[in-house]
Amino acid sequence: MKRKVALITGITGQDGAYLSEFLLNKGYIVHGIKRRSSSFNTARIDHLFQEASKDSTFILHYGDLSDSLNITRLIRDISPDEIYNLAAMSHVKVSFDTPMYTANIDGIGTLRILEAVRLLKLEHKIKIYQASTSELYGNAQEIPQNENTPFYPRSPYGVAKLYAFWITKNYREAYNIFASNGILFNHESPLRGETFVSRKITLAATKISIGEQKVLKLGNLNAKRDWGHAKDYIESMWMILQHNKPDDWVIATGLNYSVRDFTIKSFQKLGIELEFKGTGVDEVGVVNKTESNNNISEGDILVRIDPNYFRPSEVNNLLGDSTKARKVLKWKPRYSFDSLVDEMIKSDLELAKKNIKSQ
């Protein structure tokens, strides 16, 4: 039987790495697009390249969603069965600093893929997955949020992704392209970028626990997110493209926790009980109890608020309702919030200890 061919943009990211491994295990030939960089940026997928490149089932190409001709040429030459568009400037806070770049890559970049498929007359061959986001809901008009909840993005990232969502839907309806949006809520893992709040917390907590860092600085502790594991979420991407018709899908755990909750849970995994005191920018995370940790004592302040991490417009409460995906696709998350944090803490603690040994 002919092997399916997948093209993944953003293959060097968290989701791209997990999805590549998932598809290779299903017998796909996987092509990935990565941006040219003067430094190596393939750490998450190096093991796949070393294993799968031997039999030409994992192939990397240089490219960028800002380059229409490059994208069109790659799609023509590869002629994939499925395209997973995961590439994006995905850091919400940074999108306020780089709004035009974010719009170009996250918004128009999606259009470039759709238009390439149309111009190449491959609309009846290729299925397209568009990585959408819970940031579309922004100032949420209802809780929880499902496929029918009105969008209200609160960042250049969210607005760019809103364009991507609607242009995907438009090409689906105008040109009969199999193009689906996966509205994925926050999904984390040990592969999450170090500047994202979840990984920032687990990295800092582990470093603090072994005496390599003194304080963790955070922004809005009250922001609540529906946190899932990336491994669960990349499986939903594949399931969305195996469905018999294109559609839009919310993927979420149905439970949410605040940044404060995530912080407490992370330190708890390391035997450190935190208590938060004060309000606003003066709120601090204080050690209430610690299990024989030589680096930390009761009363130590381990968490402080830094206003530099506040966004110009905040998103306070995201909670997903994935009833449709659970009923129709039979998707459900395997990881709990507790097991997610546990895995991230164990991984970052091991990393922190390795770094000490290498010094």
Summary of the structure (lengths in Angstrom):
residues: 359
radius of gyration: 20.9
end to end distance: 51.2
largest distance: 66.2
contacts: 1231
relative contact order: 0.13
helix: 42%
strand: 19%
